[in-house]
Amino acid sequence: MKNNNLLAIVFLAIIVVQCCRPTNKVESMGDTTTGVDHVVADSAHALGIEPMGDGIQTAMFLEKATLMTTLEIEWGKLAAEKARNISLRNFGQEVAKDQAEIRGPLNAIAAAKGLKLPTALPAKEEERLSEMRKMDTRYFEKLYLKMAVEDDRKNIELFRGAGNSPDTMISNFAKRYLPLLEKHQSKALKLRASDQNN
């Protein structure tokens, strides 16, 4: 019994480590799958355990997407309140509104799958948000734009990957909201370029 528990823990650790790596496509025998899928399947086979399917990946996507929307809502609200630049203030309002729109279907998918999503930000993110509230406005604006561009890139990668999920609820959700995230990234890049020219 202890050996089975240990094997399960090792297998989960391998999945978590592999899921955190960027996925690269691997072609094998005409079949295109992600490198992570091969590693997970190979690790499970080596340990004598059958793979768990995509339930863990779905839960991880939903958790990451929830954190992303929560952060973007909070940062957008803060930008709308704190920014002097009217374009940046409007962008913050738009991002907060759009991310709140994403949140509804995200919660519905989690409920349909019987998953409980986090309702609060991690302590580290709460601390960073608190520091941002205290920042000089000009420094805040530069940091917000930097974070928006970087996080939009990560979020787009996350949603593109989820768009290929075998779970149709997840893939349809990701494909529906990916253009919105790309629009945010485009606007953030334009705002940052404009800010750097001033």
MOQUI-V731840 format. One record per backbone hydrogen bond with DSSP energy under -0.5 kcal/mol. CO is the residue of the C=O (numbers start at 1). NH is the residue of the N-H. If there is no record, write none. Layout:
# MOQUI-V731840
co:CO nh:NH
co:CO nh:NH
This chain:
# MOQUI-V731840
co:1 nh:5
co:2 nh:6
co:3 nh:7
co:4 nh:8
co:5 nh:9
co:6 nh:10
co:7 nh:11
co:8 nh:12
co:9 nh:13
co:10 nh:14
co:11 nh:15
co:12 nh:16
co:13 nh:17
co:14 nh:18
co:15 nh:19
co:16 nh:20
co:17 nh:21
co:18 nh:21
co:24 nh:35
co:26 nh:28
co:26 nh:33
co:28 nh:31
co:30 nh:32
co:31 nh:28
co:31 nh:33
co:33 nh:26
co:34 nh:38
co:35 nh:39
co:36 nh:40
co:37 nh:41
co:38 nh:42
co:39 nh:43
co:40 nh:44
co:41 nh:45
co:42 nh:46
co:43 nh:47
co:44 nh:48
co:44 nh:49
co:45 nh:48
co:52 nh:55
co:54 nh:58
co:55 nh:59
co:56 nh:60
co:57 nh:61
co:58 nh:62
co:59 nh:63
co:60 nh:64
co:61 nh:65
co:62 nh:66
co:63 nh:67
co:64 nh:68
co:65 nh:69
co:66 nh:70
co:67 nh:71
co:68 nh:72
co:69 nh:73
co:70 nh:74
co:71 nh:75
co:72 nh:76
co:73 nh:77
co:74 nh:78
co:75 nh:79
co:76 nh:80
co:77 nh:81
co:78 nh:82
co:79 nh:83
co:85 nh:89
co:86 nh:90
co:87 nh:91
co:88 nh:92
co:89 nh:93
co:90 nh:94
co:91 nh:95
co:92 nh:96
co:93 nh:97
co:94 nh:98
co:95 nh:99
co:96 nh:100
co:97 nh:101
co:98 nh:102
co:99 nh:103
co:100 nh:104
co:101 nh:105
co:102 nh:106
co:103 nh:107
co:104 nh:108
co:105 nh:109
co:106 nh:110
co:107 nh:111
co:108 nh:112
co:109 nh:113
co:110 nh:115
co:111 nh:114
co:115 nh:117
co:122 nh:125
co:122 nh:126
co:123 nh:127
co:124 nh:128
co:125 nh:129
co:126 nh:130
co:127 nh:131
co:128 nh:132
co:129 nh:133
co:130 nh:134
co:131 nh:135
co:132 nh:135
co:136 nh:140
co:137 nh:141
co:138 nh:142
co:139 nh:143
co:140 nh:144
co:141 nh:145
co:142 nh:146
co:143 nh:147
co:144 nh:148
co:145 nh:149
co:146 nh:150
co:147 nh:151
co:148 nh:152
co:149 nh:153
co:150 nh:154
co:151 nh:155
co:152 nh:156
co:153 nh:157
co:154 nh:158
co:155 nh:159
co:156 nh:160
co:157 nh:161
co:158 nh:162
co:159 nh:163
co:161 nh:164
co:162 nh:165
co:166 nh:168
co:167 nh:171
co:168 nh:172
co:169 nh:173
co:170 nh:174
co:171 nh:175
co:172 nh:176
co:173 nh:177
co:174 nh:178
co:175 nh:179
co:177 nh:181
co:178 nh:182
co:179 nh:183
co:180 nh:184
co:181 nh:185
co:182 nh:186
co:183 nh:187
co:184 nh:188
co:185 nh:189
co:186 nh:190
co:187 nh:191
co:188 nh:192
co:189 nh:193
co:190 nh:194
co:191 nh:195
co:192 nh:196
co:193 nh:197
co:194 nh:198
co:195 nh:198
